[in-house]
Amino acid sequence: MSSLAELAEDIEIRLPLSPDTVRADLPDCVLLHQTGFSFPPAGGAHRLRFPADEAAERIEVVRRWFREQGRAQFTWWVGDSATPADLEERLLAAGAAPWEDGVIAMMLCTEAPPDPEGIEVRRVRTFEDFVLAREIAWEAAEFTEEQSAEARATLPGKWEERVRADDGSAYLAYVGGEAIAAADVLFLPSAGILSGASTRPDHRGLGAFRALVRARWDDAVRRGTPALIVGAGRMSRPILERIGFTQVAEQHVLVDRSAA
């Protein structure tokens, strides 16, 4: 496995820690908990390497940690390298359930993707545009009012964090002067990590997703890291394959509501 492919499989634990996230590095897994946000993927158990004869005990240790954080639901990320080999089956038997977009393809691109015409992409430079980009993402993800309110409360702090940092950017895609899609990227020393690409449901199919990928590729090239990594769900995976991404790993995501 190449270094970029290895990076891609457990990319969530390679990212810089935001101030509102608690991290626990255990000998056989990494746990992340974003405070103040009940959306299940805001809590995750990653890089799972449980000994086969201790898996049941280790599952309970992880569940207890999330309960202690006050989190009622979290996600398990069972990657290709997770152990034991039947960990997903064991988690399902223990009461976890597949997440709604439960198979995430970890994909890599090292060649310039196409640049579609008719889409204007601008980097987000104001707090107002930052809020707009997040609202587009929440609409596309079908957030509940409660989830949107929780996320909205974190935006001033996240904007200040973004302004201070030089390792990421947010983007808006426009058609006819109307913002129809949004996306983010985080730059690591070896690649750009794509996240948060969302298009308003009534504007899909116009090329905004592809234009946002190309804008982030161009910024990665300017930084001297011509590579993109992304975790793709069922909707984005076929598009990414058509524009030059290849799958290098897979994560099966399960939701755990044992504390609820």
Number of C-alpha atoms within 10 A of each C-alpha: 8 8 8 19 17 13 19 25 24 24 18 19 19 10 12 10 13 12 11 13 13 14 15 12 12 11 9 14 17 19 22 22 24 21 16 15 20 19 20 20 20 17 27 25 25 24 24 26 20 20 13 13 9 10 18 15 11 18 18 13 12 18 19 15 14 22 16 11 13 14 24 18 21 26 25 28 24 26 25 16 16 19 18 17 15 11 20 22 11 15 20 14 10 14 12 20 18 17 16 10 13 16 20 22 23 25 24 25 22 16 13 17 19 13 15 15 11 13 20 18 20 15 17 19 12 11 15 9 17 21 16 18 26 22 20 23 20 20 15 17 14 11 15 12 10 12 14 17 12 15 18 15 12 14 15 13 13 17 15 11 13 15 14 9 10 10 14 17 18 23 23 27 25 18 16 9 9 10 21 24 31 31 27 23 27 20 21 16 9 17 25 27 23 21 16 20 24 27 26 18 13 9 13 13 10 16 18 30 23 21 24 29 22 19 20 27 25 16 17 22 15 10 16 12 18 18 20 27 28 25 24 23 15 12 9 16 19 12 14 21 14 11 17 15 22 17 20 19 21 21 22 18 25 27 23 24 16 16 14 8
